[in-house]
Amino acid sequence: MQQALRQLQSRPDAAAAQALLNALGERSAADVDFAQALSAWVIGLQVSHTSFGEVRNTVSGGTQGTVLQVRDVSGPITLGAPPASPPREP
């Protein structure tokens, strides 16, 4: 299994991925504890992927003013013009 993992890391292609999949399957068939741990790990990945991929925003009830609904933001966000400076006294 370690060799299959090293192959995939050095040559990430479908054949290397299939070799690792086969190695994991063989180890899981031979070791119930490993199979259970691998299954729990995969379920954890699925849950974490789902929770990071979903966004649910709700705006309701009359006028809200400015509302911004986003998911992933990288960098500044500017809405409208900057506030006006107070008038100078003469």
N, CA, C and O atoms as CSV, one atom per row, in Angstrom:
chain,resi,resn,atom,element,x,y,z
A,1,MET,N,N,0.824,-1.182,0.000
A,1,MET,CA,C,0.000,0.000,0.000
A,1,MET,C,C,0.870,1.249,0.000
A,1,MET,O,O,0.564,2.205,-0.712
A,2,GLN,N,N,1.932,1.264,0.769
A,2,GLN,CA,C,2.834,2.424,0.802
A,2,GLN,C,C,3.436,2.684,-0.574
A,2,GLN,O,O,3.578,3.834,-0.992
A,3,GLN,N,N,3.785,1.617,-1.268
A,3,GLN,CA,C,4.360,1.764,-2.597
A,3,GLN,C,C,3.334,2.378,-3.555
A,3,GLN,O,O,3.682,3.241,-4.361
A,4,ALA,N,N,2.095,1.948,-3.475
A,4,ALA,CA,C,1.039,2.494,-4.333
A,4,ALA,C,C,0.820,3.980,-4.032
A,4,ALA,O,O,0.596,4.776,-4.943
A,5,LEU,N,N,0.885,4.341,-2.762
A,5,LEU,CA,C,0.731,5.745,-2.382
A,5,LEU,C,C,1.891,6.575,-2.929
A,5,LEU,O,O,1.671,7.657,-3.473
A,6,ARG,N,N,3.111,6.088,-2.792
A,6,ARG,CA,C,4.275,6.804,-3.324
A,6,ARG,C,C,4.176,6.971,-4.839
A,6,ARG,O,O,4.523,8.023,-5.376
A,7,GLN,N,N,3.699,5.927,-5.526
A,7,GLN,CA,C,3.530,6.019,-6.981
A,7,GLN,C,C,2.528,7.113,-7.341
A,7,GLN,O,O,2.762,7.898,-8.260
A,8,LEU,N,N,1.432,7.159,-6.627
A,8,LEU,CA,C,0.415,8.167,-6.913
A,8,LEU,C,C,0.962,9.568,-6.650
A,8,LEU,O,O,0.676,10.500,-7.401
A,9,GLN,N,N,1.741,9.713,-5.590
A,9,GLN,CA,C,2.312,11.023,-5.285
A,9,GLN,C,C,3.318,11.459,-6.350
A,9,GLN,O,O,3.387,12.641,-6.686
A,10,SER,N,N,4.086,10.532,-6.873
A,10,SER,CA,C,5.094,10.893,-7.863
A,10,SER,C,C,4.532,10.952,-9.284
A,10,SER,O,O,5.059,11.670,-10.134
A,11,ARG,N,N,3.474,10.204,-9.534
A,11,ARG,CA,C,2.883,10.152,-10.875
A,11,ARG,C,C,1.369,10.125,-10.714
A,11,ARG,O,O,0.759,9.059,-10.791
A,12,PRO,N,N,0.758,11.284,-10.492
A,12,PRO,CA,C,-0.691,11.313,-10.247
A,12,PRO,C,C,-1.506,11.107,-11.522
A,12,PRO,O,O,-1.879,12.064,-12.200
A,13,ASP,N,N,-1.773,9.844,-11.832
A,13,ASP,CA,C,-2.612,9.528,-12.986
A,13,ASP,C,C,-3.617,8.451,-12.604
A,13,ASP,O,O,-3.594,7.946,-11.482
A,14,ALA,N,N,-4.492,8.101,-13.527
A,14,ALA,CA,C,-5.566,7.149,-13.238
A,14,ALA,C,C,-5.038,5.774,-12.860
A,14,ALA,O,O,-5.602,5.121,-11.981
A,15,ALA,N,N,-3.974,5.322,-13.499
A,15,ALA,CA,C,-3.430,3.993,-13.203
A,15,ALA,C,C,-2.868,3.941,-11.777
A,15,ALA,O,O,-3.066,2.957,-11.064
A,16,ALA,N,N,-2.177,4.988,-11.373
A,16,ALA,CA,C,-1.611,5.025,-10.018
A,16,ALA,C,C,-2.731,5.123,-8.975
A,16,ALA,O,O,-2.650,4.506,-7.913
A,17,ALA,N,N,-3.774,5.900,-9.281
A,17,ALA,CA,C,-4.912,6.010,-8.369
A,17,ALA,C,C,-5.620,4.659,-8.232
A,17,ALA,O,O,-6.024,4.275,-7.134
A,18,GLN,N,N,-5.767,3.948,-9.338
A,18,GLN,CA,C,-6.408,2.628,-9.301
A,18,GLN,C,C,-5.573,1.646,-8.494
A,18,GLN,O,O,-6.123,0.823,-7.762
A,19,ALA,N,N,-4.247,1.724,-8.618
A,19,ALA,CA,C,-3.373,0.840,-7.849
A,19,ALA,C,C,-3.536,1.085,-6.350
A,19,ALA,O,O,-3.560,0.135,-5.567
A,20,LEU,N,N,-3.647,2.347,-5.948
A,20,LEU,CA,C,-3.856,2.658,-4.529
A,20,LEU,C,C,-5.230,2.181,-4.077
A,20,LEU,O,O,-5.373,1.639,-2.981
A,21,LEU,N,N,-6.233,2.379,-4.914
A,21,LEU,CA,C,-7.574,1.898,-4.589
A,21,LEU,C,C,-7.573,0.384,-4.379
A,21,LEU,O,O,-8.179,-0.119,-3.433
A,22,ASN,N,N,-6.892,-0.331,-5.260
A,22,ASN,CA,C,-6.797,-1.787,-5.122
A,22,ASN,C,C,-6.090,-2.180,-3.836
A,22,ASN,O,O,-6.521,-3.100,-3.140
A,23,ALA,N,N,-5.003,-1.482,-3.520
A,23,ALA,CA,C,-4.248,-1.787,-2.294
A,23,ALA,C,C,-5.104,-1.534,-1.055
A,23,ALA,O,O,-5.074,-2.320,-0.108
A,24,LEU,N,N,-5.866,-0.440,-1.058
A,24,LEU,CA,C,-6.748,-0.149,0.077
A,24,LEU,C,C,-7.843,-1.203,0.200
A,24,LEU,O,O,-8.207,-1.597,1.308
A,25,GLY,N,N,-8.366,-1.658,-0.931
A,25,GLY,CA,C,-9.388,-2.706,-0.920
A,25,GLY,C,C,-8.860,-4.018,-0.370
A,25,GLY,O,O,-9.527,-4.686,0.420
A,26,GLU,N,N,-7.656,-4.382,-0.794
A,26,GLU,CA,C,-7.045,-5.626,-0.292
A,26,GLU,C,C,-6.793,-5.544,1.207
A,26,GLU,O,O,-7.053,-6.502,1.935
A,27,ARG,N,N,-6.285,-4.400,1.674
A,27,ARG,CA,C,-6.011,-4.243,3.108
A,27,ARG,C,C,-7.317,-4.259,3.893
A,27,ARG,O,O,-7.385,-4.847,4.973
A,28,SER,N,N,-8.349,-3.620,3.359
A,28,SER,CA,C,-9.646,-3.597,4.040
A,28,SER,C,C,-10.243,-4.992,4.137
A,28,SER,O,O,-10.862,-5.331,5.145
A,29,ALA,N,N,-10.065,-5.807,3.096
A,29,ALA,CA,C,-10.580,-7.175,3.104
A,29,ALA,C,C,-9.855,-8.037,4.125
A,29,ALA,O,O,-10.437,-8.971,4.678
A,30,ALA,N,N,-8.599,-7.732,4.375
A,30,ALA,CA,C,-7.786,-8.541,5.287
A,30,ALA,C,C,-7.829,-8.048,6.735
A,30,ALA,O,O,-7.463,-8.788,7.648
A,31,ASP,N,N,-8.273,-6.800,6.957
A,31,ASP,CA,C,-8.181,-6.200,8.294
A,31,ASP,C,C,-9.462,-5.405,8.577
A,31,ASP,O,O,-9.653,-4.303,8.062
A,32,VAL,N,N,-10.333,-5.990,9.405
A,32,VAL,CA,C,-11.628,-5.372,9.705
A,32,VAL,C,C,-11.454,-4.012,10.375
A,32,VAL,O,O,-12.180,-3.071,10.052
A,33,ASP,N,N,-10.505,-3.895,11.300
A,33,ASP,CA,C,-10.284,-2.618,11.982
A,33,ASP,C,C,-9.859,-1.540,10.984
A,33,ASP,O,O,-10.321,-0.402,11.059
A,34,PHE,N,N,-8.982,-1.901,10.056
A,34,PHE,CA,C,-8.559,-0.954,9.029
A,34,PHE,C,C,-9.745,-0.545,8.174
A,34,PHE,O,O,-9.912,0.635,7.868
A,35,ALA,N,N,-10.569,-1.508,7.787
A,35,ALA,CA,C,-11.749,-1.222,6.956
A,35,ALA,C,C,-12.688,-0.255,7.668
A,35,ALA,O,O,-13.207,0.673,7.047
A,36,GLN,N,N,-12.910,-0.462,8.960
A,36,GLN,CA,C,-13.790,0.425,9.721
A,36,GLN,C,C,-13.197,1.824,9.831
A,36,GLN,O,O,-13.912,2.815,9.690
A,37,ALA,N,N,-11.899,1.908,10.082
A,37,ALA,CA,C,-11.237,3.210,10.191
A,37,ALA,C,C,-11.260,3.941,8.848
A,37,ALA,O,O,-11.500,5.147,8.801
A,38,LEU,N,N,-11.013,3.219,7.767
A,38,LEU,CA,C,-11.047,3.825,6.442
A,38,LEU,C,C,-12.452,4.316,6.116
A,38,LEU,O,O,-12.616,5.409,5.574
A,39,SER,N,N,-13.452,3.530,6.437
A,39,SER,CA,C,-14.837,3.914,6.192
A,39,SER,C,C,-15.205,5.171,6.978
A,39,SER,O,O,-15.833,6.080,6.435
A,40,ALA,N,N,-14.820,5.227,8.242
A,40,ALA,CA,C,-15.094,6.411,9.064
A,40,ALA,C,C,-14.392,7.644,8.494
A,40,ALA,O,O,-14.958,8.737,8.493
A,41,TRP,N,N,-13.171,7.469,8.013
A,41,TRP,CA,C,-12.416,8.578,7.428
A,41,TRP,C,C,-13.117,9.098,6.171
A,41,TRP,O,O,-13.236,10.307,5.977
A,42,VAL,N,N,-13.578,8.183,5.325
A,42,VAL,CA,C,-14.259,8.579,4.088
A,42,VAL,C,C,-15.560,9.310,4.417
A,42,VAL,O,O,-15.869,10.324,3.792
A,43,ILE,N,N,-16.318,8.814,5.379
A,43,ILE,CA,C,-17.568,9.474,5.780
A,43,ILE,C,C,-17.266,10.869,6.316
A,43,ILE,O,O,-17.991,11.817,6.015
A,44,GLY,N,N,-16.215,11.001,7.096
A,44,GLY,CA,C,-15.817,12.315,7.605
A,44,GLY,C,C,-15.483,13.290,6.488
A,44,GLY,O,O,-15.831,14.468,6.559
A,45,LEU,N,N,-14.811,12.800,5.462
A,45,LEU,CA,C,-14.502,13.654,4.309
A,45,LEU,C,C,-15.771,14.097,3.602
A,45,LEU,O,O,-15.888,15.253,3.195
A,46,GLN,N,N,-16.721,13.186,3.455
A,46,GLN,CA,C,-17.970,13.519,2.767
A,46,GLN,C,C,-18.742,14.574,3.546
A,46,GLN,O,O,-19.277,15.511,2.954
A,47,VAL,N,N,-18.806,14.432,4.860
A,47,VAL,CA,C,-19.521,15.395,5.694
A,47,VAL,C,C,-18.832,16.742,5.627
A,47,VAL,O,O,-19.494,17.768,5.473
A,48,SER,N,N,-17.506,16.755,5.740
A,48,SER,CA,C,-16.785,18.017,5.721
A,48,SER,C,C,-16.888,18.681,4.364
A,48,SER,O,O,-17.008,19.904,4.296
A,49,HIS,N,N,-16.846,17.923,3.284
A,49,HIS,CA,C,-16.972,18.497,1.947
A,49,HIS,C,C,-18.359,19.101,1.763
A,49,HIS,O,O,-18.491,20.184,1.192
A,50,THR,N,N,-19.379,18.424,2.234
A,50,THR,CA,C,-20.740,18.930,2.105
A,50,THR,C,C,-20.920,20.206,2.899
A,50,THR,O,O,-21.522,21.160,2.406
A,51,SER,N,N,-20.403,20.244,4.134
A,51,SER,CA,C,-20.623,21.423,4.956
A,51,SER,C,C,-19.863,22.627,4.425
A,51,SER,O,O,-20.315,23.758,4.603
A,52,PHE,N,N,-18.720,22.417,3.778
A,52,PHE,CA,C,-17.979,23.544,3.236
A,52,PHE,C,C,-18.522,23.992,1.888
A,52,PHE,O,O,-18.249,25.116,1.466
A,53,GLY,N,N,-19.276,23.151,1.205
A,53,GLY,CA,C,-19.752,23.476,-0.118
A,53,GLY,C,C,-21.117,24.139,-0.144
A,53,GLY,O,O,-21.542,24.628,-1.191
A,54,GLU,N,N,-21.802,24.167,0.967
A,54,GLU,CA,C,-23.161,24.693,0.981
A,54,GLU,C,C,-23.216,26.096,1.568
A,54,GLU,O,O,-22.503,26.422,2.517
A,55,VAL,N,N,-24.070,26.908,0.985
A,55,VAL,CA,C,-24.345,28.237,1.523
A,55,VAL,C,C,-25.852,28.418,1.515
A,55,VAL,O,O,-26.507,28.152,0.508
A,56,ARG,N,N,-26.390,28.858,2.605
A,56,ARG,CA,C,-27.828,29.120,2.687
A,56,ARG,C,C,-28.029,30.488,3.312
A,56,ARG,O,O,-27.802,30.681,4.506
A,57,ASN,N,N,-28.454,31.429,2.495
A,57,ASN,CA,C,-28.714,32.781,2.960
A,57,ASN,C,C,-30.197,33.067,2.824
A,57,ASN,O,O,-30.831,32.651,1.855
A,58,THR,N,N,-30.745,33.773,3.794
A,58,THR,CA,C,-32.147,34.145,3.747
A,58,THR,C,C,-32.282,35.600,4.153
A,58,THR,O,O,-31.736,36.022,5.172
A,59,VAL,N,N,-33.005,36.357,3.361
A,59,VAL,CA,C,-33.334,37.741,3.685
A,59,VAL,C,C,-34.838,37.847,3.581
A,59,VAL,O,O,-35.419,37.472,2.563
A,60,SER,N,N,-35.478,38.355,4.625
A,60,SER,CA,C,-36.932,38.451,4.584
A,60,SER,C,C,-37.402,39.651,5.384
A,60,SER,O,O,-36.665,40.208,6.197
A,61,GLY,N,N,-38.640,40.035,5.137
A,61,GLY,CA,C,-39.287,41.050,5.961
A,61,GLY,C,C,-38.957,42.482,5.626
A,61,GLY,O,O,-38.155,43.103,6.324
A,62,GLY,N,N,-39.544,43.023,4.589
A,62,GLY,CA,C,-39.450,44.453,4.313
A,62,GLY,C,C,-38.100,44.900,3.778
A,62,GLY,O,O,-37.310,44.100,3.276
A,63,THR,N,N,-37.861,46.176,3.898
A,63,THR,CA,C,-36.640,46.779,3.372
A,63,THR,C,C,-35.476,46.481,4.297
A,63,THR,O,O,-35.541,46.712,5.504
A,64,GLN,N,N,-34.425,45.972,3.715
A,64,GLN,CA,C,-33.256,45.594,4.500
A,64,GLN,C,C,-32.106,46.587,4.365
A,64,GLN,O,O,-31.143,46.523,5.130
A,65,GLY,N,N,-32.193,47.483,3.422
A,65,GLY,CA,C,-31.037,48.325,3.124
A,65,GLY,C,C,-30.096,47.520,2.258
A,65,GLY,O,O,-30.540,46.718,1.437
A,66,THR,N,N,-28.823,47.721,2.428
A,66,THR,CA,C,-27.845,46.987,1.631
A,66,THR,C,C,-27.682,45.585,2.188
A,66,THR,O,O,-27.432,45.402,3.379
A,67,VAL,N,N,-27.827,44.598,1.314
A,67,VAL,CA,C,-27.652,43.207,1.707
A,67,VAL,C,C,-26.637,42.595,0.757
A,67,VAL,O,O,-26.751,42.741,-0.460
A,68,LEU,N,N,-25.663,41.922,1.301
A,68,LEU,CA,C,-24.641,41.260,0.512
A,68,LEU,C,C,-24.626,39.795,0.906
A,68,LEU,O,O,-24.400,39.462,2.070
A,69,GLN,N,N,-24.867,38.914,-0.065
A,69,GLN,CA,C,-24.829,37.489,0.191
A,69,GLN,C,C,-23.705,36.892,-0.640
A,69,GLN,O,O,-23.729,36.954,-1.870
A,70,VAL,N,N,-22.728,36.316,0.033
A,70,VAL,CA,C,-21.575,35.739,-0.661
A,70,VAL,C,C,-21.191,34.437,0.009
A,70,VAL,O,O,-21.666,34.108,1.095
A,71,ARG,N,N,-20.324,33.711,-0.660
A,71,ARG,CA,C,-19.776,32.498,-0.074
A,71,ARG,C,C,-18.287,32.685,0.188
A,71,ARG,O,O,-17.889,32.943,1.324
A,72,ASP,N,N,-17.472,32.560,-0.830
A,72,ASP,CA,C,-16.024,32.688,-0.668
A,72,ASP,C,C,-15.592,34.057,-1.165
A,72,ASP,O,O,-15.865,34.420,-2.309
A,73,VAL,N,N,-14.928,34.808,-0.320
A,73,VAL,CA,C,-14.473,36.141,-0.688
A,73,VAL,C,C,-12.973,36.204,-0.480
A,73,VAL,O,O,-12.449,35.789,0.553
A,74,SER,N,N,-12.300,36.730,-1.478
A,74,SER,CA,C,-10.867,36.933,-1.367
A,74,SER,C,C,-10.582,38.359,-1.800
A,74,SER,O,O,-10.704,38.686,-2.980
A,75,GLY,N,N,-10.214,39.190,-0.880
A,75,GLY,CA,C,-9.951,40.586,-1.212
A,75,GLY,C,C,-11.050,41.494,-0.699
A,75,GLY,O,O,-12.031,41.033,-0.116
A,76,PRO,N,N,-10.880,42.787,-0.920
A,76,PRO,CA,C,-11.836,43.764,-0.375
A,76,PRO,C,C,-13.158,43.753,-1.120
A,76,PRO,O,O,-13.237,43.343,-2.278
A,77,ILE,N,N,-14.184,44.207,-0.439
A,77,ILE,CA,C,-15.509,44.386,-1.027
A,77,ILE,C,C,-15.884,45.850,-0.824
A,77,ILE,O,O,-15.817,46.361,0.294
A,78,THR,N,N,-16.275,46.518,-1.892
A,78,THR,CA,C,-16.693,47.916,-1.821
A,78,THR,C,C,-18.108,48.024,-2.340
A,78,THR,O,O,-18.408,47.557,-3.439
A,79,LEU,N,N,-18.976,48.634,-1.560
A,79,LEU,CA,C,-20.357,48.846,-1.973
A,79,LEU,C,C,-20.595,50.343,-2.087
A,79,LEU,O,O,-20.475,51.062,-1.095
A,80,GLY,N,N,-20.928,50.822,-3.271
A,80,GLY,CA,C,-21.222,52.240,-3.456
A,80,GLY,C,C,-19.966,53.096,-3.295
A,80,GLY,O,O,-18.838,52.604,-3.324
A,81,ALA,N,N,-20.206,54.372,-3.129
A,81,ALA,CA,C,-19.114,55.346,-2.996
A,81,ALA,C,C,-18.740,55.506,-1.535
A,81,ALA,O,O,-19.544,55.199,-0.655
A,82,PRO,N,N,-17.534,55.982,-1.263
A,82,PRO,CA,C,-17.162,56.230,0.126
A,82,PRO,C,C,-18.029,57.353,0.705
A,82,PRO,O,O,-18.562,58.160,-0.056
A,83,PRO,N,N,-18.180,57.425,2.019
A,83,PRO,CA,C,-19.006,58.470,2.620
A,83,PRO,C,C,-18.456,59.849,2.271
A,83,PRO,O,O,-17.247,60.053,2.163
A,84,ALA,N,N,-19.384,60.786,2.100
A,84,ALA,CA,C,-18.974,62.160,1.789
A,84,ALA,C,C,-18.290,62.788,2.990
A,84,ALA,O,O,-18.626,62.490,4.136
A,85,SER,N,N,-17.340,63.649,2.720
A,85,SER,CA,C,-16.668,64.394,3.793
A,85,SER,C,C,-17.622,65.439,4.336
A,85,SER,O,O,-18.451,65.959,3.589
A,86,PRO,N,N,-17.525,65.763,5.629
A,86,PRO,CA,C,-18.404,66.815,6.179
A,86,PRO,C,C,-18.061,68.164,5.524
A,86,PRO,O,O,-16.900,68.403,5.188
A,87,PRO,N,N,-19.050,69.043,5.339
A,87,PRO,CA,C,-18.764,70.330,4.730
A,87,PRO,C,C,-17.816,71.157,5.588
A,87,PRO,O,O,-17.864,71.094,6.816
A,88,ARG,N,N,-16.950,71.935,4.934
A,88,ARG,CA,C,-16.018,72.832,5.666
A,88,ARG,C,C,-16.750,74.102,6.071
A,88,ARG,O,O,-17.600,74.620,5.347
A,89,GLU,N,N,-16.408,74.560,7.198
A,89,GLU,CA,C,-16.983,75.841,7.650
A,89,GLU,C,C,-16.203,76.968,6.998
A,89,GLU,O,O,-14.987,76.872,6.834
A,90,PRO,N,N,-16.915,78.061,6.617
A,90,PRO,CA,C,-16.211,79.191,5.979
A,90,PRO,C,C,-15.299,79.949,6.902
A,90,PRO,O,O,-14.658,80.913,6.483
